[in-house]
Amino acid sequence: MTARIIDGKAFAEKVRAHVAEDVLAVKSKYGITPGLAVVIVGEDPASQVYVRSKVKQTAEAGMNSFHFEMPSDTPEAALIAKVQELNADPRVNGILVQLPLPKHMNEATVIETIVPEKDVDGFHVINTGLLAIGDKKAMVPCTPLGCLMMLQETLGDLSGKKAVVVGRSNIVGKPMAQLLLNANCTVTIAHSRTADLKAEVMAADIVVAAVGRPEMVPGSWLKKGATVIDVGINRIPAPELGEGKNRLVGDVDFASAAEVAGAITPVPGGVGPMTIACLLRNTVTATCRQNRIDL
């Protein structure tokens, strides 16, 4: 059996096309251009690449893009002042502070400075609380939202399916479990202290791997026909590509999993492109809510 490959890149293009249509509708009907502000502190290379991609795709969708770079030794108070300035700016509908932040900054303090209605990352404690009680006013974190959309596109109604989320981070694992629960799945969150991880994974119709360990989940752990969403992005040495070269792999051993799964996301080209597409979608959602617009 060879799994169907869930093409996150193609799906993200469709989502971005819908976002561009919505942006055009909001502009033409209401004279409002959605605006996304991205703030990055420091020179982390991976973050720089990611932010450039966000800024480019925001502009391509027809939105206003505000981009602020601050040096790594910026005092926390200066970053908080910048966030408060963006909170008060009516041109800015969504605010994203790129993580991780330098060690001298408290990420929770910075995130909770963002007003919840502009928190397009969905990390503010008010948004996580709204998500936990199933309130549709929650801004939903982009990566879990992208995963849910791909699952619904692949499987349709998720009601009654057994889902295992491997990983319990606040950014992916916990909100992913909540979204699956809200979609009427029976959900297990597995983690480093889970007694028999293989048994938990083998019972699942849906496996979401978000643990940050290269190729940790082999195909032999999967139930035949399971749908696998691999959130992991890990660099491992690839001497076959040349000295000092690396390649990207997920948290699932793709080769063996593809022989067992019914459908699976690749790495790269799976979850990654959906994260930015959902960020743009969240910015439009935030714009509409702030202006009481029903699209």
Secondary structure per residue as TSV (DSSP state, phi and psi in degrees):
chain	resnum	aa	ss	phi	psi
A	1	M	-	360.0	132.6
A	2	T	-	-115.3	127.7
A	3	A	-	-68.5	150.2
A	4	R	E	-70.3	133.2
A	5	I	E	-87.9	123.5
A	6	I	-	-85.0	109.8
A	7	D	-	-85.7	93.1
A	8	G	H	-64.9	-31.9
A	9	K	H	-64.6	-47.2
A	10	A	H	-66.3	-41.0
A	11	F	H	-66.0	-39.7
A	12	A	H	-62.7	-36.1
A	13	E	H	-62.3	-39.5
A	14	K	H	-65.2	-43.5
A	15	V	H	-62.3	-44.2
A	16	R	H	-65.0	-34.7
A	17	A	H	-64.7	-41.2
A	18	H	H	-64.6	-40.3
A	19	V	H	-60.9	-45.0
A	20	A	H	-60.8	-39.0
A	21	E	H	-63.3	-43.1
A	22	D	H	-66.4	-39.8
A	23	V	H	-60.5	-43.9
A	24	L	H	-61.8	-41.3
A	25	A	H	-64.7	-42.1
A	26	V	H	-66.4	-39.1
A	27	K	H	-64.8	-49.6
A	28	S	H	-72.6	-37.6
A	29	K	H	-83.6	-33.7
A	30	Y	H	-122.7	-5.3
A	31	G	-	67.6	25.5
A	32	I	-	-114.4	131.0
A	33	T	-	-106.9	115.8
A	34	P	-	-56.8	142.1
A	35	G	E	-129.2	132.9
A	36	L	E	-117.6	126.9
A	37	A	E	-107.3	127.9
A	38	V	E	-116.8	128.2
A	39	V	E	-116.9	128.1
A	40	I	E	-124.6	134.2
A	41	V	E	-114.7	121.5
A	42	G	S	95.9	-176.1
A	43	E	-	-119.5	28.7
A	44	D	-	-56.6	120.4
A	45	P	H	-60.3	-42.5
A	46	A	H	-63.6	-41.4
A	47	S	H	-65.2	-39.4
A	48	Q	H	-60.7	-44.5
A	49	V	H	-62.3	-45.9
A	50	Y	H	-62.3	-44.2
A	51	V	H	-65.9	-41.6
A	52	R	H	-58.0	-41.1
A	53	S	H	-64.9	-41.6
A	54	K	H	-62.2	-46.3
A	55	V	H	-62.0	-43.8
A	56	K	H	-62.8	-47.6
A	57	Q	H	-71.0	-30.0
A	58	T	H	-62.0	-46.9
A	59	A	H	-64.8	-40.8
A	60	E	H	-62.6	-29.8
A	61	A	T	-80.6	-2.5
A	62	G	T	89.3	11.8
A	63	M	-	-93.6	162.1
A	64	N	E	-78.7	132.5
A	65	S	E	-116.2	123.3
A	66	F	E	-115.3	123.4
A	67	H	E	-126.9	124.1
A	68	F	E	-126.3	124.1
A	69	E	E	-109.7	131.2
A	70	M	E	-125.1	142.6
A	71	P	-	-65.8	158.0
A	72	S	T	-64.2	-22.1
A	73	D	T	-94.2	14.6
A	74	T	-	-58.6	132.0
A	75	P	-	-64.8	146.9
A	76	E	H	-55.4	-38.6
A	77	A	H	-60.0	-34.7
A	78	A	H	-69.8	-38.7
A	79	L	H	-66.2	-42.6
A	80	I	H	-62.6	-39.2
A	81	A	H	-62.8	-40.3
A	82	K	H	-63.3	-43.9
A	83	V	H	-62.1	-42.8
A	84	Q	H	-64.4	-35.5
A	85	E	H	-62.8	-42.7
A	86	L	H	-70.4	-33.3
A	87	N	H	-56.8	-38.5
A	88	A	H	-86.6	-8.3
A	89	D	-	-85.9	113.8
A	90	P	T	-66.3	-17.6
A	91	R	T	-76.1	-17.4
A	92	V	-	-100.5	116.1
A	93	N	-	-100.3	-23.2
A	94	G	E	-134.5	139.5
A	95	I	E	-125.2	131.0
A	96	L	E	-130.1	121.5
A	97	V	E	-100.7	116.0
A	98	Q	-	-66.0	128.0
A	99	L	S	-101.6	154.3
A	100	P	S	-78.7	157.1
A	101	L	-	-94.7	159.8
A	102	P	-	-55.2	154.6
A	103	K	T	-61.7	-24.0
A	104	H	T	-80.7	0.3
A	105	M	S	-108.6	145.1
A	106	N	-	-94.2	109.8
A	107	E	H	-59.6	-41.7
A	108	A	H	-61.8	-41.9
A	109	T	H	-62.0	-43.6
A	110	V	H	-66.5	-47.3
A	111	I	H	-60.9	-39.9
A	112	E	T	-78.4	-3.0
A	113	T	T	-78.4	-27.9
A	114	I	S	-67.7	131.7
A	115	V	-	-65.0	136.8
A	116	P	G	-54.4	-34.9
A	117	E	G	-72.5	-14.8
A	118	K	G	-105.9	3.2
A	119	D	B	-81.5	77.3
A	120	V	T	-72.9	-9.5
A	121	D	T	-81.8	-18.4
A	122	G	-	71.8	25.8
A	123	F	-	-97.6	-14.4
A	124	H	S	-61.8	144.0
A	125	V	H	-59.7	-30.5
A	126	I	H	-67.7	-41.4
A	127	N	H	-68.4	-38.4
A	128	T	H	-66.1	-35.5
A	129	G	H	-66.5	-43.6
A	130	L	H	-62.0	-41.0
A	131	L	H	-62.7	-40.4
A	132	A	H	-63.2	-30.9
A	133	I	T	-96.7	6.7
A	134	G	T	76.1	22.5
A	135	D	-	-80.2	127.9
A	136	K	T	-70.9	-8.0
A	137	K	T	-79.9	-6.3
A	138	A	S	-64.7	138.1
A	139	M	-	-82.6	124.3
A	140	V	-	-97.7	132.6
A	141	P	-	-52.1	139.8
A	142	C	H	-64.5	-44.0
A	143	T	H	-65.8	-50.2
A	144	P	H	-60.2	-37.5
A	145	L	H	-61.9	-43.9
A	146	G	H	-61.5	-40.5
A	147	C	H	-61.6	-45.8
A	148	L	H	-61.5	-43.3
A	149	M	H	-62.4	-39.7
A	150	M	H	-67.5	-38.4
A	151	L	H	-63.9	-43.6
A	152	Q	H	-68.3	-35.7
A	153	E	H	-65.8	-35.3
A	154	T	H	-81.7	-42.4
A	155	L	H	-110.0	-13.8
A	156	G	S	77.2	-132.8
A	157	D	-	-66.3	129.1
A	158	L	-	-95.2	-1.4
A	159	S	T	-52.9	132.6
A	160	G	T	82.3	-6.8
A	161	K	-	-78.0	146.7
A	162	K	E	-87.9	124.5
A	163	A	E	-121.7	136.8
A	164	V	E	-118.2	127.2
A	165	V	E	-106.1	118.3
A	166	V	E	-95.4	106.9
A	167	G	-	123.0	139.5
A	168	R	-	-128.0	32.0
A	169	S	-	-68.0	156.0
A	170	N	T	-71.1	-22.5
A	171	I	T	-84.5	-36.9
A	172	V	T	-123.9	-59.8
A	173	G	H	-57.0	-54.5
A	174	K	H	-66.2	-49.4
A	175	P	H	-64.2	-32.3
A	176	M	H	-61.8	-45.4
A	177	A	H	-60.6	-40.6
A	178	Q	H	-65.8	-41.7
A	179	L	H	-62.7	-41.9
A	180	L	H	-65.9	-39.5
A	181	L	H	-62.7	-43.7
A	182	N	H	-65.2	-23.5
A	183	A	T	-90.5	13.7
A	184	N	T	71.3	26.7
A	185	C	-	-82.7	160.4
A	186	T	E	-95.2	117.6
A	187	V	E	-115.5	134.2
A	188	T	E	-118.4	132.9
A	189	I	E	-101.8	118.7
A	190	A	E	-105.0	155.9
A	191	H	-	-159.7	-169.7
A	192	S	T	-64.5	-21.2
A	193	R	T	-99.3	2.6
A	194	T	-	-61.6	131.3
A	195	A	T	-65.3	-46.3
A	196	D	T	-134.7	81.8
A	197	L	H	-60.7	-41.4
A	198	K	H	-57.4	-46.1
A	199	A	H	-62.6	-39.7
A	200	E	H	-64.0	-45.4
A	201	V	H	-65.9	-40.5
A	202	M	H	-65.2	-20.8
A	203	A	T	-84.2	-6.7
A	204	A	-	-94.5	138.9
A	205	D	S	-79.3	-30.0
A	206	I	E	-127.2	128.8
A	207	V	E	-121.7	121.8
A	208	V	E	-112.6	113.5
A	209	A	E	-100.1	116.6
A	210	A	-	-144.8	60.3
A	211	V	S	-115.7	-16.0
A	212	G	-	76.8	29.1
A	213	R	-	-123.9	120.9
A	214	P	T	-57.2	126.0
A	215	E	T	50.4	38.2
A	216	M	-	-69.7	-34.7
A	217	V	B	-98.7	109.6
A	218	P	-	-85.3	163.1
A	219	G	G	-58.0	-30.5
A	220	S	G	-66.7	-13.5
A	221	W	G	-87.0	-11.0
A	222	L	S	-92.2	145.9
A	223	K	-	-73.9	140.1
A	224	K	T	-60.4	128.3
A	225	G	T	87.4	1.5
A	226	A	-	-63.5	153.0
A	227	T	E	-98.3	127.9
A	228	V	E	-118.3	123.2
A	229	I	E	-110.8	115.6
A	230	D	E	-104.3	106.7
A	231	V	-	-86.8	-16.7
A	232	G	-	-64.8	141.3
A	233	I	-	-133.1	101.9
A	234	N	E	-124.6	138.2
A	235	R	E	-96.8	126.9
A	236	I	E	-125.8	154.1
A	237	P	E	-59.4	140.2
A	238	A	-	-133.1	74.1
A	239	P	G	-59.9	-23.9
A	240	E	G	-65.6	-19.3
A	241	L	G	-92.0	-6.3
A	242	G	-	127.7	160.6
A	243	E	T	-61.6	130.8
A	244	G	T	77.9	3.9
A	245	K	-	-82.9	152.8
A	246	N	E	-124.4	163.7
A	247	R	E	-136.2	158.7
A	248	L	E	-91.0	134.1
A	249	V	E	-134.8	162.5
A	250	G	-	-93.7	-165.6
A	251	D	S	-85.2	-8.5
A	252	V	B	-111.2	140.5
A	253	D	-	-75.1	99.0
A	254	F	H	-58.7	-45.6
A	255	A	H	-59.2	-48.6
A	256	S	H	-75.3	-35.0
A	257	A	H	-66.0	-37.4
A	258	A	T	-65.0	-19.5
A	259	E	T	-79.0	-17.4
A	260	V	T	-114.6	-40.5
A	261	A	-	-66.9	155.6
A	262	G	S	-81.4	-34.6
A	263	A	E	-153.6	148.0
A	264	I	E	-153.2	145.8
A	265	T	-	-88.7	138.9
A	266	P	-	-82.9	165.2
A	267	V	S	-132.7	118.8
A	268	P	S	-79.2	179.6
A	269	G	S	95.8	9.1
A	270	G	S	-110.0	-96.8
A	271	V	H	-69.4	-37.9
A	272	G	H	-48.5	-55.6
A	273	P	H	-61.1	-29.4
A	274	M	H	-70.4	-27.6
A	275	T	H	-61.6	-47.2
A	276	I	H	-70.5	-38.6
A	277	A	H	-58.5	-40.1
A	278	C	H	-73.8	-29.2
A	279	L	H	-61.4	-44.5
A	280	L	H	-64.1	-41.5
A	281	R	H	-62.0	-43.4
A	282	N	H	-62.9	-34.7
A	283	T	H	-65.9	-40.2
A	284	V	H	-66.7	-42.9
A	285	T	H	-58.0	-45.9
A	286	A	H	-62.2	-42.4
A	287	T	H	-59.2	-45.9
A	288	C	H	-65.3	-41.7
A	289	R	H	-66.0	-42.4
A	290	Q	H	-64.6	-28.6
A	291	N	T	-108.2	10.8
A	292	R	T	52.6	46.2
A	293	I	-	-101.9	133.8
A	294	D	-	-108.7	107.8
A	295	L	-	-86.2	360.0
